[in-house]
């Protein structure tokens, strides 16, 4: 009889920060505002009896990019908002509100368990943590059985069936059979101390027939976001041929640097007014940890990343001497250049707590271009022609700066795509370009890209 929906006041990328919630009465054709407050409010679901709406909200927090998103409830007829997750230090992702409670998942360090929230008192129960990454849950009509999509470090995503009163997943697909003959290696979660003493976790990929008594090349794959997370997955790929490098005999490190999701709001806040600087500490200390353990050849270390990972890669390019090659994908080279032309201006205002005109020093401290004269690492720059999130001026600025410093560099512009390479031809080309670049500087091989 009624539909609850989320809406934005304007058709712009930044308008989600002003999103609100309303209810449509279908028979009357009327729309009644339900939640109308500053900040983003969205992700609404009904209670089983139709008397309540649960929704995700910033509760008008000023810095919602890195602070916790709350889950709250409000009477469906309107009234006072009650926050349910004040004691839960991470992002809740709601699946369904049933008679048993509200089912949701949330990143917890590098894993993703399933939780049940009691909407009366806000208490949480962990329902399941196997498989390690529970991605999606669908419920039978009587809410007694669930279909769970999940994966872990030894499988692709599979669908499981389980009773909800006694979680015992029965696998009903076998997608992993497709890769049973591949040289997949292993994944493990490791930890180390960063420069300032902060504990950092990461995922370490090891090749088949790994020998702890030899030293391997190391390739560091830095995730974007920054509030996403590296996870122990069997196969993870985008524009970086990770599986092929693994087969070639490399170690791969995916660090959950400060700012990553899964470790709580305080950890996500550690790169506020510290972007790039603290992130670089976390990546470099991860490299040092593996070098000191005797399993990495420090003369064959490379780094790469896309979006925020591209920014950190560019920061390393101008501030570090640890790497023999770097790939900067859709990365920021200069926060002022970025701020003036991006489609989400609020990002820098929230992380740097200023505009460039208020505090040019913090924009300089955290910008890769500030230390361009220190650059020495061969750097591949990859960028989508139509990128509005990180406009391509950032790529041209880094390219010219590296050229002026005599650093080996190359820019590849992928035609007709934006921030994420969404066309198969461009994705394949980007993989080839990374394969070629790191082959040259890590393995000292010349690769001819097929046409």
N, C-alpha and C positions, 0 to 999 in steps of 0.2 A: 504493500500500500504506500510505502514511502521509500525514498532513496536518499542516502546521505552521500554527498560528493564534495570534493576539494576543488577550489577554483583560485585563479590568479586575476588580479585586476588589469593586467596588461600582458600582451603577447611577447614578452622579452625574457631572455635567459635569467635576468636578475629578478624577475617578478615573483619567483617562488618564495623569496624572503618575505613577501606580503601575502602569501597564500592563506586562505581562510576556509571555513567549512559551513555548508548550508544543507538544508533538507528540502526535498521536493515531495509534496503531497500529490500523488499521481492523479487521483480522481479530481482534485480541485485545480490541478495545474499551477499551484502556488509554490513559491520558494520562500523559505523562512531562514534567515541567518541564524547559525548556531554558535560558531566560534569566530569572533572578530576581535583580534588583539594584535599588537605588533609582533613581528617575527613570523617564521614559517609554521603553519599548522596544517597537517595533512595526514594521509594514511589511515583514514577512519574506518572502523568496523563496528557492527551492531553487537550488542549483548544478545544472548539467546532469547530473552523475554522481550526484546525490543524496547526496553526502558532506558538503556544507556548507549552511549557512543564512546568508544576508546579511540584515541588518536595520538599521533606523534606531534610533539610541540617543543619549541625552544623556550616556552614560557617567558617570552619577551627578553631573553638574554641578549645582551649586546653583541657578544662575540660567538655567534652560533656556528661558525665554520669549524671550530675545534673543540667546543664545549659539548657536554653530553646532550643528546636528544632525549627528552623525557617521553614516557608514555603516561597519558592522563585519561580521565574519564569525565563525562559531563552528562547530565540527564538529557534524554532525547527531546524533551520539551523545553530545554534550556535551563540554565541555573549555574551553580557554582562548579568550577573546574577543580578536580582533585588529582594531584600528581600521584602516580602509583609506583614510580621507579626512583624515588629520591635516595634509596639505599643501594641502587644498582648502578655501578660505575662503568657503564658502556652503552652502546647504541642498542636498543631493542628493535627487532624486526618482527612484527606481528604476523602470524599466519591466520589464526581464528580464535574467536571468543566462544567457548563451549560451556556446557554445564559444569565441567570440571575446572574451568579457569581459562586464562588466556595463554595460548601456545605461541611461543616466539623463539627465535634463535638469536645469537649474539656472538661476535668474535670474543674469544677468551684466550689471550695471548695469540698463538698462531693457529688455534683450533676453533671450531664452531659447534658447540653443543646445542641441544634442544632444551628449553626451559618451559615450566608451567608457572604462571603468575596468578596468585590469588588476588582477585580484584577487590576483595573486602579489606585486606590488611596490607597488601603490597609485598607479601612474602613470596620468595622464589624457591622452586624445587627443580633441580636438574633432572630432566626426564631421561636423557640419553647423551652419551658422548662417543658412541660407536655407530657407524663409521665416524672417523675423526672430524669430517667436515659435512655437517648436515645442512644442505643448501635449501631444500624446499620440502614442504609437507602439505599433502592434500587429504581431506577427511571424508570418510563415508557419511551418508546422510544421517545415520544415527550417532555419529561422532565416537563410535567404539573402535573403529579401525582406521589406520592411516597408511597412505602411500608416501614413502619417504625417498627423496632423491638425495643421495649422499656419495661421498668418495673419501679415499684416504691416500696415503703415500704409496700404496701398492695396487690401487685400482683406478679405473676411470669412473665417471659418475654412473651409478647403478640405481635402479628403482627397487625399493624394498617394501614389503608389506608387514605390518605389525599391529597386534592389538594394543590399544592405548593404556589399558589397565595393567598390562604386563609387557613392557617393551621388549620384544624379541624379534628383531628384523629378519625376515626371510627374503633372500634375494630372488627377484623374479626376472631380472634381465642379466645378460652376460656380455656387456659392451667391451669388457676388458679382454675378451678372447681375441679381439681384433689385433692386439699388440703383444700377444703372448710370446711371439718369436722375436720381438725387438730387444736389442741390448739396452735395457732400461736403467740399469744401475740402481742406486738406493738414494733415499732422502732422509735426513735426520735434522732435528732441531738442536742448534747449538747456541751457546751464550758466551758473551765476553764483556769486559769493562771498557767503556768509552773513555775519552781523554779526561772528562770531568767526573769519572766514577760511576756514571749511569750504566746500569745493566742493559745490554742490547741483545736481542735474540735474532737469529736468522736461520734460514733453511740452507743446508749444505747438501748439494747433489754430488754423489760420488759415482764414477763410471763402473761398468762391469769389471770384475776381476781386479778390484781396487787393491793396491799394494801399499800398506802404511809405511813401508820402508823406502819408498821413492818419492820424489818431488814432482808435482804436477803443475801445469799452467792453471791459472785461476782467472775466471771471468765473473765479474760482479754485476748482477742484474738488479737495478734499483727500481722499485715499484713507484707508481705515480700516486696522486692523491692530494696531499700527503696522507689523508686519513683512510687509506686502504691498508692491506696487509699481505705479506708474503705467507704462503701456506704450504705445508708439505704435500704437494700434489705430484702424482705420477708423471703427468705431462702438462706443461704450461708453456704456451707459445704465443707470440704476437709478431713482432718484426725481428725477433732474435732467434736464430736456429739453435736453441738450447739443446735439443735432443741430439743434433748432429755434432755439436761441440762435445757433448758428453761421450758420444761414441768415438770421437777423435782422441779422447783421453784427457779431457779437462775436468777440473773441479768447477762447480758453479755455486756461488754464494748469493743468496737473496736476503739482504738485511732488512729487518723491521726497525728502521731508524726512528729516532724521536719524532713524534708527530703521527706515527702509525696507529691505526685502530687496534683494539684488542687488549690494550694495556692500561686503560683508564684515562680519565680527563687530565690528570696531572702530567702524565707522560705525553699526551697529545699537545700539551701546552709548552713543552720544553723547547720547541723551535719558534715560539712567539718572540718577535724581535731578535731572532737568532737564526733565521732561515739560511740554509746553506752552510753557515759556520758550524753549528752543532751537528747538522746532518753529515757534513764532511768528516767531523770527528768520529762519528759512528761507523761510517764506511771504512775509513782508514784504519781504525782500531780493529775492525773485523779482519782486514787484510793482515795487519800485524799479528793478530792472534793466530791465524792459520800459518803464517810464515814461521812464527816462533815454535809452532808445534812440529815443524819439520816436514810438512807435507806439501808445501807450495814453493815453487821456483819463483823467487821475488823478481827475477829478470823477465818473467813472462806473466804479467798481471794486466788485465784490461777491465774497463768499466763501461757501463751503458745504462740508459734509462729513457723513458718516454714521459712527456709532460712534466710533472714535478720530479720524476726520475731524470728527465732530460735537463732540468734546471740544476739538480745536484751534480750530474755529470759535467755540465758546463762549469760549475763552481770548482769541481775537482780539476778541470782542465787548466784553470788559471790560478789555482791555489795549492796544487799537490804535485809532487815529483815521483809518486809511487807507481804510476801507471805507464805502460808502454804504448797503450792505445786507448782512446775513448770514443764512444758514439753518443752524440747528443741528439735525442729525438724530441721534436716539438718543445724545446726547452726555452726557458727565460734566460736571456743574457744580461738584461739590465731592467731592474724593477721599475724605473721611470718610463722606459720605452714600453714595457708591459702595461703599466697602470694607465698610460694615456690612450691605449688602443684596444685593450681587452674588452670582452663583453661581460665580465664580472669584476667590476672595479672594487667591489666590497671585499674581495679576497685579500688584497694587499692592505687595505685599510684595517682589516681585522687582525691579520698576522703581524703587521708592522706597527699597528696602533697609531697610524698617522698617514697623511697624504705626503707626496714628495715635497709639497710646498710648506708643510708644517715641520717636517723633520728630514731634510735632505741627507743628513749624516747616516741615519739608519738605512735609507735606501742605498747609499753608497757602500756601507759596511757589508750588506747582504747581497750585493750584485756581483756576478762573475766578472763583468767588464772592468770593475774598479782595479783589479790586479792583473789586467791583461798583459802587462809588461813582464809578469812572472811566468807566463804560459810557455810550455815546452813540450807538451804531449801531443802527438799526432791525433787530430780530432776529426771524425766524420760527423757532419751535421745533416740531419734528415728533418724535413718539414713538409706539411701539407700546404699546397698552394692557397687554399681557401680557409686556413685556420683563423677562427675568430677568437678562440679561447686564449691561445698564445700566438698573436699575429706574427707573420713571417718576417717582419722587421727585426725581430730578435735574432733570427738566423743570419740575416745579412750583416747585422752588427757584429756578431761573433766571428763570422767569416772574415770580414775586413780587418778586425782586430788581430786575429791569428795570422793573417797574411802579412800585416804590417810588422809583426814580431818575427816573421820568418819561420813560423811553425807550420808543419805539413798539415794541410786541411783540405776538405772537400765538402761541398754542399750539394745535396740531391733534393730537388723540389718535386714532390709527387703531385701530378696534375689532377685537378678536379676533385680533390678531397680536402676535408677540413682537419680538425684536431686529431681525430682517430682515423687511421687509414682503413676505409670501409670497402675498397674495391679489391677483388682477388689479385688482379694484375699488379697493383701497387704494393699489396702485401708481399707478394712473391718477390718483387723487385727489391723491396726493403730488406728482406731476408738475405737475398743474394749480396746486396751491398755490404751488409754487416759481415757476412761470411768472408767476403773478399778482404774487407778492411782488417779484420782481426787475424786472418790467415797471413797477411803481409807482415804485421808488426808483432804477432805472438809466435807464429810458426815459421816466419820468414819464407813464406810460399807465395808465389804469384798465381792468382786465380783468374781465369778468363771466364767472364759471365756469359752464359749461352744466350743467343738471340732467338 
